């Protein structure tokens, strides 16, 4: 296979990052995390006191960050600590920011550019198999019950009362699935994996088998 794009979509904390990183390692693929771009936009909007409801200002913030990141395969200049991008305020703001159609067009374009630069990649997000790469060679849609996802989030990131984390997972599901532009839905041709009762190592095994059966080779 000359070029490979593996799309991995699904709701928050369904195991996308863990499995994408494993696939990236196993098959030597570049890993592209589209959610990080939305998170940086939310983080910068908060830092600069821009309301996420103020669409023109959020869009010009996005244009400014794109300008800064020309010729880089990373959005925006400067390091962002994972704990900053995953804070509770960012979790809330990112859902509002991700509803802005003009912003989604820009992020889609960025992700396509990054993917084009690296021939073989695995791309994680919410609309990768449906909007960003509708012709991706392989698509996965991971899901799990909100309760299991909340439990995993606490185990992975530590901290947070279970009830609060569960409420946030449910809120983000609603926001992701009900927005007008690019709502979270499985692509028709996605391989669906319910990870509720599967350890993530087994989920990876399943994904690896699918990839191999579709001609992706281990280098
Ligand atoms: O994958 P994540 O949890 O880091 O994503 C953060 C938010 O960004 C998520 O709540 C919705 C949004 N997002 C999106 O709308 N489309 C994507 N392709 C990726 C993320």
py3Dmol code that shows the C-alpha trace and the ligand (Angstrom):
import py3Dmol

protein = """\
ATOM      1  CA  UNK A   1       0.000   0.000   0.000  1.00  0.00           C
ATOM      2  CA  UNK A   2       1.466   3.349  -1.021  1.00  0.00           C
ATOM      3  CA  UNK A   3      -0.533   5.669   1.136  1.00  0.00           C
ATOM      4  CA  UNK A   4      -2.510   4.699   4.199  1.00  0.00           C
ATOM      5  CA  UNK A   5      -4.987   6.767   6.195  1.00  0.00           C
ATOM      6  CA  UNK A   6      -6.586   4.996   9.127  1.00  0.00           C
ATOM      7  CA  UNK A   7      -9.470   6.975  10.604  1.00  0.00           C
ATOM      8  CA  UNK A   8     -10.373   6.396  14.256  1.00  0.00           C
ATOM      9  CA  UNK A   9     -13.502   8.102  15.560  1.00  0.00           C
ATOM     10  CA  UNK A  10     -15.697   7.757  18.600  1.00  0.00           C
ATOM     11  CA  UNK A  11     -16.885   9.524  21.731  1.00  0.00           C
ATOM     12  CA  UNK A  12     -14.659  10.845  24.523  1.00  0.00           C
ATOM     13  CA  UNK A  13     -12.619   8.248  26.403  1.00  0.00           C
ATOM     14  CA  UNK A  14     -13.555   5.308  24.195  1.00  0.00           C
ATOM     15  CA  UNK A  15      -9.879   4.291  23.917  1.00  0.00           C
ATOM     16  CA  UNK A  16      -9.011   6.123  20.709  1.00  0.00           C
ATOM     17  CA  UNK A  17      -5.696   7.638  21.821  1.00  0.00           C
ATOM     18  CA  UNK A  18      -4.356   4.435  23.400  1.00  0.00           C
ATOM     19  CA  UNK A  19      -5.233   2.323  20.375  1.00  0.00           C
ATOM     20  CA  UNK A  20      -4.053   4.914  17.833  1.00  0.00           C
ATOM     21  CA  UNK A  21      -0.672   5.145  19.552  1.00  0.00           C
ATOM     22  CA  UNK A  22      -0.399   1.352  19.519  1.00  0.00           C
ATOM     23  CA  UNK A  23      -1.265   1.164  15.795  1.00  0.00           C
ATOM     24  CA  UNK A  24       1.197   3.951  15.101  1.00  0.00           C
ATOM     25  CA  UNK A  25       3.927   2.002  16.869  1.00  0.00           C
ATOM     26  CA  UNK A  26       3.095  -1.374  15.310  1.00  0.00           C
ATOM     27  CA  UNK A  27       2.709  -0.214  11.698  1.00  0.00           C
ATOM     28  CA  UNK A  28       5.104   2.745  11.759  1.00  0.00           C
ATOM     29  CA  UNK A  29       2.332   5.276  11.101  1.00  0.00           C
ATOM     30  CA  UNK A  30       2.355   8.969  11.888  1.00  0.00           C
ATOM     31  CA  UNK A  31      -0.204   9.755  14.587  1.00  0.00           C
ATOM     32  CA  UNK A  32      -2.418  12.815  14.097  1.00  0.00           C
ATOM     33  CA  UNK A  33      -4.619  13.878  17.000  1.00  0.00           C
ATOM     34  CA  UNK A  34      -7.196  16.278  15.560  1.00  0.00           C
ATOM     35  CA  UNK A  35      -8.788  17.012  18.957  1.00  0.00           C
ATOM     36  CA  UNK A  36      -5.571  18.682  20.107  1.00  0.00           C
ATOM     37  CA  UNK A  37      -6.116  21.456  17.585  1.00  0.00           C
ATOM     38  CA  UNK A  38      -9.620  22.151  18.914  1.00  0.00           C
ATOM     39  CA  UNK A  39      -8.237  22.025  22.460  1.00  0.00           C
ATOM     40  CA  UNK A  40      -5.461  24.533  21.684  1.00  0.00           C
ATOM     41  CA  UNK A  41      -8.070  26.887  20.205  1.00  0.00           C
ATOM     42  CA  UNK A  42     -10.207  26.560  23.344  1.00  0.00           C
ATOM     43  CA  UNK A  43      -7.186  27.015  25.607  1.00  0.00           C
ATOM     44  CA  UNK A  44      -5.983  30.135  23.743  1.00  0.00           C
ATOM     45  CA  UNK A  45      -9.494  31.621  23.671  1.00  0.00           C
ATOM     46  CA  UNK A  46      -9.703  31.201  27.449  1.00  0.00           C
ATOM     47  CA  UNK A  47      -6.201  32.579  27.992  1.00  0.00           C
ATOM     48  CA  UNK A  48      -6.905  35.662  25.885  1.00  0.00           C
ATOM     49  CA  UNK A  49     -10.351  36.260  27.353  1.00  0.00           C
ATOM     50  CA  UNK A  50     -12.132  35.573  24.051  1.00  0.00           C
ATOM     51  CA  UNK A  51     -15.648  34.233  24.533  1.00  0.00           C
ATOM     52  CA  UNK A  52     -16.115  30.925  22.682  1.00  0.00           C
ATOM     53  CA  UNK A  53     -19.489  32.319  21.567  1.00  0.00           C
ATOM     54  CA  UNK A  54     -17.730  35.196  19.791  1.00  0.00           C
ATOM     55  CA  UNK A  55     -17.333  33.399  16.487  1.00  0.00           C
ATOM     56  CA  UNK A  56     -15.493  36.098  14.495  1.00  0.00           C
ATOM     57  CA  UNK A  57     -12.881  36.460  17.249  1.00  0.00           C
ATOM     58  CA  UNK A  58     -12.394  32.692  17.570  1.00  0.00           C
ATOM     59  CA  UNK A  59     -12.016  32.413  13.797  1.00  0.00           C
ATOM     60  CA  UNK A  60      -9.391  35.167  13.681  1.00  0.00           C
ATOM     61  CA  UNK A  61      -7.599  33.505  16.598  1.00  0.00           C
ATOM     62  CA  UNK A  62      -7.536  30.329  14.514  1.00  0.00           C
ATOM     63  CA  UNK A  63      -6.176  32.204  11.483  1.00  0.00           C
ATOM     64  CA  UNK A  64      -3.467  33.737  13.643  1.00  0.00           C
ATOM     65  CA  UNK A  65      -2.399  30.333  14.971  1.00  0.00           C
ATOM     66  CA  UNK A  66      -2.439  28.829  11.473  1.00  0.00           C
ATOM     67  CA  UNK A  67      -0.209  31.652  10.301  1.00  0.00           C
ATOM     68  CA  UNK A  68       2.211  30.900  13.154  1.00  0.00           C
ATOM     69  CA  UNK A  69       2.346  27.238  12.277  1.00  0.00           C
ATOM     70  CA  UNK A  70       3.037  27.459   8.544  1.00  0.00           C
ATOM     71  CA  UNK A  71       5.495  24.800   7.419  1.00  0.00           C
ATOM     72  CA  UNK A  72       5.142  22.923  10.665  1.00  0.00           C
ATOM     73  CA  UNK A  73       3.256  19.752  11.240  1.00  0.00           C
ATOM     74  CA  UNK A  74       1.998  21.092  14.545  1.00  0.00           C
ATOM     75  CA  UNK A  75      -0.643  23.650  15.229  1.00  0.00           C
ATOM     76  CA  UNK A  76       0.471  26.880  16.916  1.00  0.00           C
ATOM     77  CA  UNK A  77       3.855  27.791  18.256  1.00  0.00           C
ATOM     78  CA  UNK A  78       4.852  26.956  21.782  1.00  0.00           C
ATOM     79  CA  UNK A  79       4.394  23.980  23.998  1.00  0.00           C
ATOM     80  CA  UNK A  80       1.101  23.160  25.620  1.00  0.00           C
ATOM     81  CA  UNK A  81       1.175  20.984  28.708  1.00  0.00           C
ATOM     82  CA  UNK A  82      -1.261  18.066  28.482  1.00  0.00           C
ATOM     83  CA  UNK A  83      -2.821  19.083  31.792  1.00  0.00           C
ATOM     84  CA  UNK A  84      -3.533  22.569  30.382  1.00  0.00           C
ATOM     85  CA  UNK A  85      -5.237  21.193  27.305  1.00  0.00           C
ATOM     86  CA  UNK A  86      -7.259  18.697  29.344  1.00  0.00           C
ATOM     87  CA  UNK A  87      -8.410  21.009  32.125  1.00  0.00           C
ATOM     88  CA  UNK A  88     -12.106  21.201  33.057  1.00  0.00           C
ATOM     89  CA  UNK A  89     -12.558  24.725  31.569  1.00  0.00           C
ATOM     90  CA  UNK A  90     -10.977  23.599  28.283  1.00  0.00           C
ATOM     91  CA  UNK A  91     -13.230  20.511  28.229  1.00  0.00           C
ATOM     92  CA  UNK A  92     -16.272  22.768  28.416  1.00  0.00           C
ATOM     93  CA  UNK A  93     -15.047  25.496  26.037  1.00  0.00           C
ATOM     94  CA  UNK A  94     -13.862  23.068  23.362  1.00  0.00           C
ATOM     95  CA  UNK A  95     -17.422  21.848  22.732  1.00  0.00           C
ATOM     96  CA  UNK A  96     -18.558  25.400  21.922  1.00  0.00           C
ATOM     97  CA  UNK A  97     -15.531  26.116  19.778  1.00  0.00           C
ATOM     98  CA  UNK A  98     -15.964  22.841  17.843  1.00  0.00           C
ATOM     99  CA  UNK A  99     -19.472  23.927  16.760  1.00  0.00           C
ATOM    100  CA  UNK A 100     -18.129  26.748  14.593  1.00  0.00           C
ATOM    101  CA  UNK A 101     -18.392  25.660  10.952  1.00  0.00           C
ATOM    102  CA  UNK A 102     -15.745  28.084   9.657  1.00  0.00           C
ATOM    103  CA  UNK A 103     -13.337  26.738  12.246  1.00  0.00           C
ATOM    104  CA  UNK A 104     -14.017  23.125  11.330  1.00  0.00           C
ATOM    105  CA  UNK A 105     -13.255  23.893   7.676  1.00  0.00           C
ATOM    106  CA  UNK A 106      -9.871  25.273   8.714  1.00  0.00           C
ATOM    107  CA  UNK A 107      -9.005  22.380  11.036  1.00  0.00           C
ATOM    108  CA  UNK A 108     -10.072  19.872   8.370  1.00  0.00           C
ATOM    109  CA  UNK A 109      -7.742  21.556   5.900  1.00  0.00           C
ATOM    110  CA  UNK A 110      -4.857  21.474   8.394  1.00  0.00           C
ATOM    111  CA  UNK A 111      -5.333  17.787   9.173  1.00  0.00           C
ATOM    112  CA  UNK A 112      -5.449  16.944   5.461  1.00  0.00           C
ATOM    113  CA  UNK A 113      -2.212  18.864   4.916  1.00  0.00           C
ATOM    114  CA  UNK A 114      -0.466  17.068   7.791  1.00  0.00           C
ATOM    115  CA  UNK A 115      -1.672  13.693   6.547  1.00  0.00           C
ATOM    116  CA  UNK A 116      -0.591  14.417   2.976  1.00  0.00           C
ATOM    117  CA  UNK A 117       2.902  15.129   4.266  1.00  0.00           C
ATOM    118  CA  UNK A 118       3.307  11.747   5.883  1.00  0.00           C
ATOM    119  CA  UNK A 119       2.026   9.044   3.487  1.00  0.00           C
ATOM    120  CA  UNK A 120       1.003   6.643   6.253  1.00  0.00           C
ATOM    121  CA  UNK A 121      -0.940   7.866   9.215  1.00  0.00           C
ATOM    122  CA  UNK A 122      -3.572   7.115  11.798  1.00  0.00           C
ATOM    123  CA  UNK A 123      -5.884  10.040  12.511  1.00  0.00           C
ATOM    124  CA  UNK A 124      -8.011  10.344  15.614  1.00  0.00           C
ATOM    125  CA  UNK A 125     -11.098  12.501  16.025  1.00  0.00           C
ATOM    126  CA  UNK A 126     -14.865  12.733  15.729  1.00  0.00           C
ATOM    127  CA  UNK A 127     -15.413  13.349  12.011  1.00  0.00           C
ATOM    128  CA  UNK A 128     -12.344  11.767  10.433  1.00  0.00           C
ATOM    129  CA  UNK A 129     -14.086   8.902   8.630  1.00  0.00           C
ATOM    130  CA  UNK A 130     -17.156  10.968   7.739  1.00  0.00           C
ATOM    131  CA  UNK A 131     -15.824  14.411   6.759  1.00  0.00           C
ATOM    132  CA  UNK A 132     -12.042  14.741   6.882  1.00  0.00           C
ATOM    133  CA  UNK A 133     -11.172  11.495   5.076  1.00  0.00           C
ATOM    134  CA  UNK A 134     -14.376   9.949   3.712  1.00  0.00           C
ATOM    135  CA  UNK A 135     -12.202   7.817   1.404  1.00  0.00           C
ATOM    136  CA  UNK A 136      -9.848   6.559   4.162  1.00  0.00           C
ATOM    137  CA  UNK A 137      -8.644   3.028   3.474  1.00  0.00           C
ATOM    138  CA  UNK A 138      -9.656   1.851   6.960  1.00  0.00           C
ATOM    139  CA  UNK A 139     -12.118   3.370   9.414  1.00  0.00           C
ATOM    140  CA  UNK A 140     -12.778   2.411  13.002  1.00  0.00           C
ATOM    141  CA  UNK A 141     -15.496   3.668  15.314  1.00  0.00           C
ATOM    142  CA  UNK A 142     -14.798   2.895  18.962  1.00  0.00           C
ATOM    143  CA  UNK A 143     -17.420   3.158  21.627  1.00  0.00           C
ATOM    144  CA  UNK A 144     -18.175   2.038  25.192  1.00  0.00           C
ATOM    145  CA  UNK A 145     -20.807   2.827  27.793  1.00  0.00           C
ATOM    146  CA  UNK A 146     -20.476   6.277  29.392  1.00  0.00           C
ATOM    147  CA  UNK A 147     -19.891   4.619  32.787  1.00  0.00           C
ATOM    148  CA  UNK A 148     -16.936   2.575  31.539  1.00  0.00           C
ATOM    149  CA  UNK A 149     -15.508   5.598  29.713  1.00  0.00           C
ATOM    150  CA  UNK A 150     -15.741   7.749  32.832  1.00  0.00           C
ATOM    151  CA  UNK A 151     -13.962   5.021  34.825  1.00  0.00           C
ATOM    152  CA  UNK A 152     -11.180   4.811  32.235  1.00  0.00           C
ATOM    153  CA  UNK A 153     -10.749   8.569  32.178  1.00  0.00           C
ATOM    154  CA  UNK A 154     -10.214   8.597  35.932  1.00  0.00           C
ATOM    155  CA  UNK A 155      -7.774   5.689  35.750  1.00  0.00           C
ATOM    156  CA  UNK A 156      -5.779   7.362  32.966  1.00  0.00           C
ATOM    157  CA  UNK A 157      -5.771  10.980  34.035  1.00  0.00           C
ATOM    158  CA  UNK A 158      -6.276  10.597  37.761  1.00  0.00           C
ATOM    159  CA  UNK A 159      -8.323  12.930  39.889  1.00  0.00           C
ATOM    160  CA  UNK A 160     -11.949  13.916  39.595  1.00  0.00           C
ATOM    161  CA  UNK A 161     -14.969  12.511  41.341  1.00  0.00           C
ATOM    162  CA  UNK A 162     -16.644   9.732  39.348  1.00  0.00           C
ATOM    163  CA  UNK A 163     -19.981  11.582  39.204  1.00  0.00           C
ATOM    164  CA  UNK A 164     -18.333  14.749  37.850  1.00  0.00           C
ATOM    165  CA  UNK A 165     -16.329  12.870  35.241  1.00  0.00           C
ATOM    166  CA  UNK A 166     -19.410  10.901  34.148  1.00  0.00           C
ATOM    167  CA  UNK A 167     -21.413  14.112  33.852  1.00  0.00           C
ATOM    168  CA  UNK A 168     -18.686  15.625  31.671  1.00  0.00           C
ATOM    169  CA  UNK A 169     -18.554  12.523  29.448  1.00  0.00           C
ATOM    170  CA  UNK A 170     -22.338  12.654  28.969  1.00  0.00           C
ATOM    171  CA  UNK A 171     -22.271  16.402  28.295  1.00  0.00           C
ATOM    172  CA  UNK A 172     -19.547  15.997  25.666  1.00  0.00           C
ATOM    173  CA  UNK A 173     -21.413  13.099  24.035  1.00  0.00           C
ATOM    174  CA  UNK A 174     -24.463  15.314  23.709  1.00  0.00           C
ATOM    175  CA  UNK A 175     -22.430  18.227  22.347  1.00  0.00           C
ATOM    176  CA  UNK A 176     -20.459  16.066  19.878  1.00  0.00           C
ATOM    177  CA  UNK A 177     -23.455  14.079  18.639  1.00  0.00           C
ATOM    178  CA  UNK A 178     -25.992  16.884  18.374  1.00  0.00           C
ATOM    179  CA  UNK A 179     -24.029  19.706  16.771  1.00  0.00           C
ATOM    180  CA  UNK A 180     -25.212  20.798  13.331  1.00  0.00           C
ATOM    181  CA  UNK A 181     -21.856  20.631  11.570  1.00  0.00           C
ATOM    182  CA  UNK A 182     -19.989  17.340  11.416  1.00  0.00           C
ATOM    183  CA  UNK A 183     -21.780  15.648  14.304  1.00  0.00           C
ATOM    184  CA  UNK A 184     -20.200  12.521  15.743  1.00  0.00           C
ATOM    185  CA  UNK A 185     -21.719   9.570  13.849  1.00  0.00           C
ATOM    186  CA  UNK A 186     -20.100   6.364  12.653  1.00  0.00           C
ATOM    187  CA  UNK A 187     -19.166   6.329   8.966  1.00  0.00           C
ATOM    188  CA  UNK A 188     -21.273   3.761   7.122  1.00  0.00           C
ATOM    189  CA  UNK A 189     -18.192   1.731   6.276  1.00  0.00           C
ATOM    190  CA  UNK A 190     -16.532   1.987   9.713  1.00  0.00           C
ATOM    191  CA  UNK A 191     -15.569  -1.135  11.643  1.00  0.00           C
ATOM    192  CA  UNK A 192     -17.499  -0.717  14.897  1.00  0.00           C
ATOM    193  CA  UNK A 193     -15.834  -1.877  18.102  1.00  0.00           C
ATOM    194  CA  UNK A 194     -17.637  -1.745  21.432  1.00  0.00           C
ATOM    195  CA  UNK A 195     -14.832  -1.633  23.975  1.00  0.00           C
ATOM    196  CA  UNK A 196     -17.075  -1.810  27.054  1.00  0.00           C
ATOM    197  CA  UNK A 197     -16.021  -5.310  27.950  1.00  0.00           C
ATOM    198  CA  UNK A 198     -12.770  -5.551  26.039  1.00  0.00           C
ATOM    199  CA  UNK A 199      -9.406  -4.660  27.529  1.00  0.00           C
ATOM    200  CA  UNK A 200      -7.738  -2.118  25.235  1.00  0.00           C
ATOM    201  CA  UNK A 201      -4.977  -4.639  24.405  1.00  0.00           C
ATOM    202  CA  UNK A 202      -7.633  -6.866  22.827  1.00  0.00           C
ATOM    203  CA  UNK A 203      -9.138  -3.913  21.005  1.00  0.00           C
ATOM    204  CA  UNK A 204      -5.691  -3.232  19.531  1.00  0.00           C
ATOM    205  CA  UNK A 205      -5.382  -6.904  18.465  1.00  0.00           C
ATOM    206  CA  UNK A 206      -8.692  -6.630  16.665  1.00  0.00           C
ATOM    207  CA  UNK A 207      -7.702  -3.406  14.935  1.00  0.00           C
ATOM    208  CA  UNK A 208      -4.342  -4.877  13.913  1.00  0.00           C
ATOM    209  CA  UNK A 209      -6.102  -7.881  12.323  1.00  0.00           C
ATOM    210  CA  UNK A 210      -8.398  -5.594  10.356  1.00  0.00           C
ATOM    211  CA  UNK A 211      -5.444  -3.496   9.180  1.00  0.00           C
ATOM    212  CA  UNK A 212      -3.479  -6.568   8.104  1.00  0.00           C
ATOM    213  CA  UNK A 213      -6.475  -8.031   6.320  1.00  0.00           C
ATOM    214  CA  UNK A 214      -6.709  -4.763   4.361  1.00  0.00           C
ATOM    215  CA  UNK A 215      -3.091  -4.889   3.285  1.00  0.00           C
ATOM    216  CA  UNK A 216      -1.337  -2.720   5.869  1.00  0.00           C
ATOM    217  CA  UNK A 217       2.027  -4.319   6.541  1.00  0.00           C
ATOM    218  CA  UNK A 218       4.261  -4.274   9.592  1.00  0.00           C
ATOM    219  CA  UNK A 219       7.594  -2.678   8.622  1.00  0.00           C
TER     220      UNK A 219
END
"""
ligand_1 = """\
20
LIG
O -10.434 13.929 21.140
P -10.533 15.011 22.206
O -11.366 14.629 23.390
O -9.204 15.538 22.602
O -11.312 16.199 21.461
C -11.616 17.394 22.129
C -12.873 17.988 21.539
O -12.650 18.437 20.215
C -14.063 17.051 21.484
O -14.883 17.191 22.606
C -14.791 17.472 20.249
C -13.764 18.187 19.412
N -13.343 17.432 18.242
C -14.107 17.555 17.120
O -15.155 18.191 17.147
N -13.711 16.951 15.961
C -12.585 16.241 15.913
N -12.214 15.667 14.762
C -11.800 16.086 17.070
C -12.209 16.688 18.226
"""
view = py3Dmol.view(width=600, height=400)
view.addModel(protein, "pdb")
view.setStyle({"model": 0}, {"cartoon": {"style": "trace"}})
view.addModel(ligand_1, "xyz")
view.setStyle({"model": 1}, {"stick": {}})
view.zoomTo()
view.show()
